[in-house]
Amino acid sequence: MTAVLSAPAGRLSPAVDVRFDAARESVRQFVRARVDDTVVFTRDAAVALDLAARITPGDVVVLDVGQGADLLRWCSPRQGRDRARFVPACETIEDTLVALETELASAPASLLVVTAVSDITGEVLPIGRLASLAHRSGARILVDAAQLVGHRPVSVVSHGIDYLAFGEPGRRTDGAGVLIGRRDWFDAADVDASPDADGVPGAIAVAEACRVLADLGPETIGLHERRLAERLDAGLAAIGGFTPLRIFTDSTDRAGVAGYTVDGLAPPADTVRASFGAGTTVDDIDRILDAFRARTEQTDRTRPGVNR
């Protein structure tokens, strides 16, 4: 089943209907979803997550990794009470898994909600382990994969993901969104499964982005990003005054995002963030370093008693 959440625009022509079905199948194959999963194209990734909140039939446990705006959709009252129970990230991934398991065991929950990659630090969470943890407690798992798809291989089946939400790979906010997952919750929430002409261009754009990334190969993209991250880290270490942001002391993988605190500056100006991916080049990283170097030198010139 496929749905496009958009304004009604009448029936699709057979040719457009075929293109839409092809887009749906391309996206399904790219994330290795189940053959009977529902694929819903939305206006953007935020709407995909809003839809996930709407179709969830019970309480949710949400892992809080410091992205406050993403937590608000889970706070709407349902049947006179809050639906969400938030678990703050701990100092380590291992301790965070224990905290989540404890919370899921404390009271029934329908869904565990996790962000696959921190939008602040780029740290990658162990999705397979989180899915197993949710399933052991009788819950399903929703993965916000906005920063994962296009940076790392994703397999709904192999990782044990029940629902996966993401936006058009390569675009941060203005591309179409997707929610993929088990059909029964969509059916129970009476989600309209009729494709609509206004949503077809976004669906096709997402499918084309997935095709390009599949041709490049997620493993190749991951290696490329690792080299860029190492160059960025080394360059900032040479400039001095930049400290990598981390949520977990035991994280070992970072995908597409790097955040740093800057010595000598007051919040919120004391943090900087860089994002990169398949289309980023070494020259792009060097330009980022040049900008940071120039900013640091300018700041030093205005600071009394500092000579560099």
PLY file of the C-alpha trace (Angstrom):
ply
format ascii 1.0
element vertex 308
property float x
property float y
property float z
element edge 307
property int vertex1
property int vertex2
end_header
0.00 0.00 0.00
1.22 3.50 -0.79
-0.04 6.90 0.28
0.86 10.45 -0.63
-0.15 13.03 1.99
-1.00 16.03 -0.13
-3.97 18.07 -1.30
-6.43 16.07 -3.43
-5.93 16.62 -7.13
-7.98 13.94 -8.80
-7.07 10.60 -10.30
-3.64 10.02 -11.73
-3.15 9.16 -15.36
-2.01 5.58 -15.96
1.47 6.79 -16.97
1.91 8.86 -13.82
0.50 6.03 -11.71
3.18 3.74 -13.14
5.92 6.25 -12.29
4.58 6.59 -8.78
4.54 2.82 -8.27
8.10 2.64 -9.60
9.18 5.37 -7.17
7.58 3.51 -4.28
9.35 0.29 -5.22
12.72 2.01 -5.68
12.55 3.53 -2.20
11.36 0.24 -0.69
14.29 -1.62 -2.22
16.80 1.07 -1.25
16.03 0.67 2.46
15.41 -3.09 2.06
11.90 -2.91 3.47
9.44 -5.80 3.69
7.37 -6.48 0.58
4.10 -5.74 2.39
5.26 -2.57 4.17
3.28 0.60 3.63
5.19 3.42 1.90
3.89 6.94 2.56
5.37 9.97 0.80
4.84 13.24 2.67
5.59 16.91 2.14
8.82 16.62 4.17
10.51 14.50 6.84
8.85 16.39 9.71
5.39 15.50 8.34
6.49 11.85 8.10
7.30 11.87 11.82
4.02 13.64 12.60
2.20 10.87 10.76
4.08 8.25 12.77
2.91 9.94 15.97
-0.66 9.95 14.69
-0.85 6.26 13.79
0.81 4.97 16.99
-1.97 3.34 19.04
-0.47 3.60 22.53
2.25 5.12 24.68
5.75 5.72 23.39
9.22 5.74 24.91
11.46 8.36 23.28
15.24 8.43 23.45
16.28 12.04 24.01
19.66 12.78 22.42
19.35 16.54 22.77
17.25 17.40 19.70
14.43 19.09 21.58
12.30 20.22 18.62
11.99 16.62 17.44
10.47 15.58 20.79
7.48 17.94 20.77
5.29 15.86 18.44
5.27 13.06 21.02
3.97 15.31 23.81
0.39 15.79 22.59
-2.17 14.54 25.16
-4.04 11.36 24.30
-7.02 10.19 26.33
-6.30 12.81 28.97
-2.65 11.97 29.53
0.76 12.43 27.93
1.72 9.67 25.54
5.48 9.97 25.81
8.04 8.88 28.38
11.43 10.41 27.68
14.73 8.72 28.45
17.75 11.07 28.37
20.90 9.75 26.76
23.46 8.55 29.30
27.22 9.04 29.23
27.71 5.84 27.24
25.71 3.97 24.64
25.79 0.87 26.84
24.30 2.74 29.81
21.69 4.28 27.51
20.58 0.85 26.35
20.17 -0.23 29.97
18.15 2.90 30.77
15.84 2.28 27.80
15.36 -1.36 28.74
14.48 -0.36 32.29
11.93 2.20 31.12
10.31 -0.20 28.65
10.02 -2.80 31.39
8.43 -0.35 33.84
5.11 0.00 31.96
3.64 -1.09 28.62
4.59 0.94 25.55
3.63 0.52 21.91
6.66 2.20 20.37
10.30 3.06 21.01
11.36 6.19 19.11
15.05 6.74 18.37
17.13 9.04 16.20
19.63 6.99 14.21
22.25 9.74 13.96
22.61 12.79 16.19
21.99 15.96 14.20
24.42 17.69 16.56
27.40 15.34 16.76
26.89 12.83 13.94
27.21 9.88 16.31
25.53 6.71 15.01
23.41 4.61 17.34
23.26 0.78 17.21
19.88 0.42 15.50
19.82 -3.37 15.47
20.41 -3.58 19.23
17.78 -0.91 19.89
15.25 -2.81 17.77
15.93 -6.06 19.64
15.53 -4.25 22.94
12.15 -2.83 21.88
10.87 -6.15 20.59
11.82 -7.99 23.78
9.50 -5.66 25.68
6.65 -6.08 23.20
7.12 -2.64 21.59
7.83 -1.65 18.01
10.58 0.75 16.97
10.47 3.91 14.88
13.81 5.14 13.54
14.26 8.76 12.51
16.80 8.14 9.76
17.07 11.64 8.33
20.83 11.70 8.89
21.36 7.96 8.28
19.86 7.36 4.84
22.41 8.47 2.29
25.30 8.10 4.72
25.17 4.44 5.81
23.55 1.21 4.56
20.00 0.82 5.89
18.01 -2.41 6.00
14.56 -2.36 7.55
14.54 -6.17 7.56
18.08 -6.85 8.79
18.01 -4.14 11.45
14.56 -5.21 12.65
13.02 -1.77 12.05
9.23 -1.50 12.24
8.92 2.11 11.01
11.50 4.24 9.22
11.17 7.98 8.56
13.50 10.11 6.45
13.63 12.94 3.93
14.94 13.21 0.40
18.60 12.17 0.67
20.95 15.08 0.07
18.42 17.75 1.10
18.04 18.92 4.68
14.58 20.43 5.03
12.84 21.22 1.76
12.67 17.79 0.15
9.84 15.27 0.30
9.61 12.87 3.23
8.92 9.16 3.58
7.45 6.94 6.27
7.79 3.20 5.70
6.50 0.52 8.02
4.13 -2.21 9.02
0.74 -1.93 7.40
-1.62 -2.62 10.31
-1.14 0.71 12.14
-1.69 2.66 8.91
-4.87 0.69 8.24
-6.17 1.16 11.79
-5.56 4.93 11.55
-7.39 5.00 8.18
-4.52 6.61 6.29
-5.62 7.41 2.75
-3.73 5.13 0.40
-4.73 6.90 -2.82
-1.78 8.46 -4.67
-2.27 12.07 -5.65
-0.76 14.10 -8.50
0.59 16.88 -6.26
2.76 14.39 -4.38
4.18 12.49 -7.34
7.11 14.88 -8.13
8.38 14.58 -4.54
8.06 10.81 -4.62
9.98 10.62 -7.89
12.69 12.96 -6.52
13.18 10.77 -3.46
13.36 7.66 -5.62
15.91 9.25 -7.96
18.10 10.32 -5.03
17.94 6.77 -3.68
18.90 5.39 -7.10
21.96 7.66 -7.34
23.08 6.73 -3.84
22.57 3.03 -4.54
24.77 3.34 -7.63
27.51 5.02 -5.57
27.23 2.38 -2.86
26.60 3.15 0.83
29.86 1.50 1.87
31.82 3.72 -0.54
30.00 6.79 0.78
30.80 5.80 4.37
34.51 5.45 3.59
34.50 8.80 1.77
32.84 10.50 4.73
35.30 8.97 7.18
38.22 10.40 5.22
36.57 13.82 5.12
35.87 13.71 8.87
39.49 12.79 9.60
40.69 15.69 7.46
38.33 18.09 9.20
39.32 16.88 12.68
43.03 17.10 11.88
42.66 20.57 10.36
40.76 21.94 13.36
43.24 20.36 15.76
46.02 22.20 13.93
44.12 25.51 14.18
43.49 24.91 17.87
40.62 25.86 20.13
38.06 23.45 18.67
36.80 20.51 20.76
34.64 17.81 19.14
31.14 17.54 20.58
30.15 14.09 21.85
27.08 12.64 23.51
28.60 9.25 24.29
32.12 8.47 25.48
32.01 5.03 23.81
30.70 6.00 20.35
32.93 4.92 17.47
31.09 5.99 14.31
30.08 9.41 13.01
27.99 9.97 9.89
27.79 13.16 7.90
27.81 15.65 10.80
30.55 17.12 12.99
30.02 19.55 15.85
32.64 21.44 17.87
32.85 23.87 20.75
35.05 26.91 20.22
37.27 28.10 23.04
36.86 31.66 24.25
33.37 32.30 22.87
30.16 32.61 24.85
27.06 30.47 24.08
25.42 30.11 21.65
28.29 31.38 19.48
30.68 28.86 21.05
29.57 25.93 18.86
30.02 25.26 15.16
28.66 22.46 13.01
29.67 21.03 9.66
27.74 18.53 7.54
29.08 16.55 4.60
28.19 13.60 2.43
28.63 11.90 -0.93
28.79 15.19 -2.82
31.33 16.82 -0.49
34.92 17.08 -1.74
38.28 17.54 -0.05
38.29 21.09 -1.41
34.99 21.72 0.39
36.54 20.61 3.69
39.56 22.83 3.07
37.26 25.80 2.46
35.53 25.08 5.79
38.92 24.99 7.49
39.94 28.27 5.84
36.74 29.90 7.12
37.29 28.59 10.64
40.93 29.69 10.55
39.99 33.19 9.41
37.28 33.44 12.08
39.70 32.32 14.79
42.35 34.82 13.69
39.76 37.61 13.61
38.54 36.71 17.10
42.10 36.62 18.43
42.86 40.07 17.01
39.94 41.52 18.93
40.85 39.78 22.19
43.16 41.83 24.47
46.60 40.40 25.05
46.36 37.69 22.38
49.02 37.50 19.68
49.00 34.80 17.05
0 1
1 2
2 3
3 4
4 5
5 6
6 7
7 8
8 9
9 10
10 11
11 12
12 13
13 14
14 15
15 16
16 17
17 18
18 19
19 20
20 21
21 22
22 23
23 24
24 25
25 26
26 27
27 28
28 29
29 30
30 31
31 32
32 33
33 34
34 35
35 36
36 37
37 38
38 39
39 40
40 41
41 42
42 43
43 44
44 45
45 46
46 47
47 48
48 49
49 50
50 51
51 52
52 53
53 54
54 55
55 56
56 57
57 58
58 59
59 60
60 61
61 62
62 63
63 64
64 65
65 66
66 67
67 68
68 69
69 70
70 71
71 72
72 73
73 74
74 75
75 76
76 77
77 78
78 79
79 80
80 81
81 82
82 83
83 84
84 85
85 86
86 87
87 88
88 89
89 90
90 91
91 92
92 93
93 94
94 95
95 96
96 97
97 98
98 99
99 100
100 101
101 102
102 103
103 104
104 105
105 106
106 107
107 108
108 109
109 110
110 111
111 112
112 113
113 114
114 115
115 116
116 117
117 118
118 119
119 120
120 121
121 122
122 123
123 124
124 125
125 126
126 127
127 128
128 129
129 130
130 131
131 132
132 133
133 134
134 135
135 136
136 137
137 138
138 139
139 140
140 141
141 142
142 143
143 144
144 145
145 146
146 147
147 148
148 149
149 150
150 151
151 152
152 153
153 154
154 155
155 156
156 157
157 158
158 159
159 160
160 161
161 162
162 163
163 164
164 165
165 166
166 167
167 168
168 169
169 170
170 171
171 172
172 173
173 174
174 175
175 176
176 177
177 178
178 179
179 180
180 181
181 182
182 183
183 184
184 185
185 186
186 187
187 188
188 189
189 190
190 191
191 192
192 193
193 194
194 195
195 196
196 197
197 198
198 199
199 200
200 201
201 202
202 203
203 204
204 205
205 206
206 207
207 208
208 209
209 210
210 211
211 212
212 213
213 214
214 215
215 216
216 217
217 218
218 219
219 220
220 221
221 222
222 223
223 224
224 225
225 226
226 227
227 228
228 229
229 230
230 231
231 232
232 233
233 234
234 235
235 236
236 237
237 238
238 239
239 240
240 241
241 242
242 243
243 244
244 245
245 246
246 247
247 248
248 249
249 250
250 251
251 252
252 253
253 254
254 255
255 256
256 257
257 258
258 259
259 260
260 261
261 262
262 263
263 264
264 265
265 266
266 267
267 268
268 269
269 270
270 271
271 272
272 273
273 274
274 275
275 276
276 277
277 278
278 279
279 280
280 281
281 282
282 283
283 284
284 285
285 286
286 287
287 288
288 289
289 290
290 291
291 292
292 293
293 294
294 295
295 296
296 297
297 298
298 299
299 300
300 301
301 302
302 303
303 304
304 305
305 306
306 307
